[in-house]
Amino acid sequence: MTERPRRQQAQAHDCSSARPARRLAFALGAGAFVLVAALAALPFLANRPKPAPQIQLTNIAGEAKSLAQLQGRPVLVSFWSTTCAPCVAEMPALVALHRRHAERGLATFAVAMRYDRPDLVLDFARARGLPFDVVLDFKGEVAREFGDVQVTPTKFLIDAQGRIVRVYVGRTDFDDLERRIAAELAD
């Protein structure tokens, strides 16, 4: 007789320990579902137009340009570094893109990250004859104004109304960027 109550106790103990495990499994499953749903929605939320920061950018020649003054034309702001291999590799494509669209109104800024050595940025810009504005972000203020950019390359496409309409983080899809710039210039 003592055998039976022990078995019943063991079964009761197994059932009571299974409830928290089920709750945990359910909570983890629900959490995973919410995470997947949020990640799936991210591309739609990340590319909703947002006002561009109203800042002034000073290029390596000492010329200051305000993004507010550039309203009415599309602007491309590219965060990069001389120590970023993908940034250096895609620079010829960025130069070609700028040359194709600058006469029609595209303004391009290449913002060197705070940690980039100014002498290396200047040498890079001169050696390659970069045809657009190169900006030294000494204190990281420009990166902070654009949402505290940390990853390079990161590009922001700003439309003629002064709204950020597309953000590219990491290697740039230049075909998509080309289409979007052409559409902005056609308006």
Long-range contacts (C-beta under 8 A, 24 or more apart in sequence): 46-167, 47-165, 47-166, 47-167, 49-159, 49-163, 49-164, 49-165, 50-163, 50-164, 51-162, 51-163, 51-164, 52-156, 52-158, 52-162, 52-163, 52-164, 53-145, 53-146, 54-162, 55-141, 55-142, 55-145, 57-109, 57-111, 57-133, 57-135, 57-142, 58-135, 59-109, 59-133, 59-134, 59-135, 60-121, 60-122, 60-125, 60-134, 60-135, 60-136, 63-133, 65-107, 65-109, 65-133, 67-158, 67-162, 68-162, 70-107, 70-158, 71-160, 71-161, 71-162, 72-160, 73-105, 73-106, 73-107, 73-160, 74-101, 74-105, 74-106, 74-107, 74-157, 74-158, 74-159, 74-160, 74-181, 74-184, 74-185, 75-106, 75-107, 75-108, 75-109, 75-157, 75-158, 76-106, 76-107, 76-108, 76-109, 76-155, 76-156, 76-157, 76-158, 76-177, 76-181, 77-109, 77-111, 77-146, 77-155, 77-156, 77-158, 78-108, 78-109, 78-110, 78-111, 78-153, 78-154, 78-155, 78-156, 79-111, 79-113, 79-137, 79-142, 79-143, 79-146, 79-149, 79-152, 79-153, 79-154, 79-155, 80-110, 80-111, 80-112, 80-113, 80-152, 80-153, 81-112, 81-113, 81-115, 81-116, 81-152, 82-112, 82-116, 82-117, 82-120, 82-121, 82-124, 83-115, 83-116, 83-120, 84-152, 84-153, 86-152, 86-153, 86-170, 86-171, 87-152, 87-153, 88-124, 90-153, 90-171, 90-172, 90-174, 91-128, 91-130, 93-172, 93-174, 94-132, 94-172, 95-128, 95-130, 95-131, 95-132, 97-174, 97-177, 97-178, 97-181, 98-131, 98-132, 99-131, 100-178, 101-181, 101-182, 101-185, 102-131, 102-132, 104-185, 105-185, 106-181, 106-185, 107-132, 107-133, 108-132, 108-133, 109-133, 109-134, 109-135, 110-134, 110-135, 111-135, 111-137, 111-142, 111-143, 112-136, 112-137, 113-137, 113-140, 113-143, 113-149, 113-152, 114-138, 114-139, 114-140, 114-143, 157-181, 157-184, 159-184, 160-184, 160-187
